[in-house]
């Protein structure tokens, strides 16, 4: 009987040990399932963060592109405004450039000496037309470039010859050979001059 009791006790211990092993295996399986679930959750979080980073990079790129386009648009608008202002300011440039030879011819005609009353009245009429023309061109901004007695300025004077005058400084304009004109702040035709050596 003792053997049987011992066997029963052993069987019970075996059953208990098996139950404990089964419980441990179940706990291990549950733990593995939990670990797998956590890994899946981590993977989803990692995917979410990666997607978020990708979208943020795209957003930054689009914002940068938008700012560049806006700056380009502002530059184009500003350039167009400056072009319009310049076109308005110098609108008469072509016409005035074409009128410069006419003004020269009027000035040559006025240098003729009137020998009779008839020629004097013609010269007077030419002078009136010349004055009207000069007034109209001055209203548009045409100005004569001063030359004689001025220091030579290559921006507005064109030296065609050199002379020597010991009474004047070197580089001073001695004679004006052809008048020069400016339209506001732009040179239409430089003055042809003779410069002191």
Secondary structure, DSSP 8 states (H G I E B T S, - for coil): -HHHHHHHHHHHHHHHHHHHHHHHHHHHHHHHHHHHHHHHHHHHHHHHHHHHHHHHHHHHHHHHHHHHHHHHHHHHHHHHHHHHHHHHHTTTHHHHHHHHHHHHHHHHHHTS---SHHHHHHHHHHHHHHHHHHHHHHHTTEEE---TTSB--TTTEEEEEEE--TTS-TTBEEEEEE--EEETTEEEE-EEEEEE-
